[in-house]
Amino acid sequence: MRLAFTGSGKGKTSAALGIALRAWGHGLRVLYVGVMKTPFYMGEEVGEYKAMRRLGIDAVYLTDLRSPAALLEYALSQGDSYDVVVLDELLYAVRQDLLEPRHLGDLARLRSHVVVTGGYWEEGFGGYFDLVTRLDNVKHYYQRGVLAIRGLDW
């Protein structure tokens, strides 16, 4: 299955990580790819990076391979060694023209389940996925000037 979590709301990465955790709990092999992310925020390791490392979930970030294209190629070349591959912020890389929309079609080459996140969406993307969930903001503490919260956002 290929799943996409998109929209302007909080929770896209959290949903993907929830699936990764559930899969790991069932003994499935999981690869997390932070297409547009680093494992650090405000000079500290982010919580999911710490947790994945402790659990033995393989994780690669932008800081490891230096470009979204290299990370996608890595996921495509290594993905069949895993049961679940998470490509966090892949859709954002498409929005930034760092990847082309046609690259979404490359995900079909993987035999593993694929989870993709990112706030960017075009109507034609739906054909690449078996499940699409849009998360939209109703209310967010950022609107009150509250910055990212340790343990909730990073």
C-alpha positions in Angstrom: 0.0 0.0 0.0 1.0 3.6 -0.6 -0.3 6.1 1.9 -0.1 9.9 1.8 -0.6 12.4 4.6 -0.9 16.0 3.4 -2.5 19.3 4.2 -1.8 22.4 6.2 -2.5 20.9 9.6 -0.2 19.4 12.2 0.1 15.7 12.4 1.4 14.5 9.0 4.8 13.3 10.4 3.1 12.1 13.6 0.7 9.9 11.6 3.6 8.5 9.6 5.7 7.8 12.7 2.6 6.2 14.3 2.5 3.8 11.4 6.2 3.2 11.7 5.9 2.4 15.4 2.9 0.1 14.8 4.8 -1.7 12.1 7.9 -2.1 14.2 5.8 -3.4 17.0 4.6 -6.2 14.7 8.2 -7.1 13.9 8.2 -5.4 10.5 11.4 -3.8 9.2 11.0 0.0 8.9 13.1 2.6 7.0 12.5 6.3 7.8 13.7 8.9 5.3 13.6 12.5 6.4 13.6 13.9 2.8 13.6 17.6 4.0 14.5 17.1 7.6 17.6 16.9 9.9 17.7 15.0 13.1 18.4 18.2 15.1 16.2 21.2 16.1 17.4 24.1 18.3 20.7 22.3 18.8 19.2 19.1 20.2 18.3 15.8 18.6 14.6 15.6 17.8 12.5 13.1 19.8 11.6 10.8 16.9 15.3 10.5 15.9 16.2 9.5 19.5 13.3 7.0 19.6 14.0 5.4 16.3 17.7 5.0 17.2 16.8 3.4 20.5 14.3 1.0 18.8 16.7 0.1 16.0 14.6 1.7 13.2 16.8 2.7 10.3 16.7 6.5 9.7 18.4 8.6 7.1 18.1 12.4 6.9 19.0 15.3 4.6 22.2 15.7 6.6 23.2 12.2 5.6 22.8 12.2 1.9 22.7 16.0 1.2 19.8 16.1 -1.3 16.2 15.0 -1.6 17.0 13.3 -4.9 19.8 11.3 -3.2 17.4 10.3 -0.4 14.7 9.2 -2.8 17.2 7.2 -4.8 18.4 5.6 -1.5 14.9 4.7 -0.5 14.2 3.2 -4.0 17.4 1.2 -4.0 17.1 0.0 -0.4 13.3 0.0 0.1 12.7 -3.7 -0.8 14.8 -4.7 2.2 12.1 -3.2 4.4 8.4 -3.8 5.0 7.6 -0.1 5.5 9.3 2.9 4.0 8.4 6.4 5.3 9.4 9.3 3.1 8.7 12.3 5.4 8.2 15.7 3.6 8.6 14.1 0.1 5.7 16.2 -1.1 7.4 19.4 0.2 10.5 18.5 -1.9 8.2 18.3 -4.9 6.7 21.7 -4.0 10.2 23.2 -3.8 11.1 21.8 -7.3 13.8 19.6 -5.7 11.9 16.6 -7.1 9.5 16.3 -9.9 5.9 15.1 -9.5 6.7 12.1 -11.8 9.0 10.8 -9.0 5.9 9.9 -7.1 5.3 7.2 -9.7 8.7 5.7 -8.9 7.3 4.6 -5.5 5.3 1.9 -7.3 8.6 0.1 -7.9 8.8 -0.7 -4.2 7.3 -3.9 -2.8 7.2 -2.4 0.7 4.4 -0.3 2.1 5.2 3.4 1.5 4.1 6.3 3.6 4.6 9.8 2.2 4.1 13.2 4.0 4.1 16.8 3.0 1.8 19.8 2.9 1.8 20.1 -0.9 -0.8 18.4 -3.0 -1.9 18.5 -6.6 -5.1 16.8 -7.9 -3.1 14.4 -10.1 -1.2 13.0 -7.1 -4.1 10.9 -5.9 -3.4 8.2 -8.6 -0.1 7.4 -7.0 -1.6 6.4 -3.6 -4.0 3.9 -2.1 -4.9 6.2 0.8 -4.8 10.0 1.0 -5.5 11.8 4.3 -5.7 15.6 4.4 -5.0 17.2 7.7 -6.3 20.8 8.0 -5.8 23.4 10.7 -8.8 24.3 12.7 -6.9 26.0 15.4 -3.1 26.0 16.2 -1.1 27.3 19.0 1.4 28.8 16.5 -1.2 31.4 15.8 -0.8 32.6 19.4 3.0 32.9 18.9 3.8 29.6 20.6 6.9 28.1 19.0 7.5 24.4 18.5 7.1 22.5 21.7 9.7 19.9 22.8 8.0 16.5 22.9 5.0 17.6 20.9 6.5 19.1 17.8 10.1 17.9 17.9 
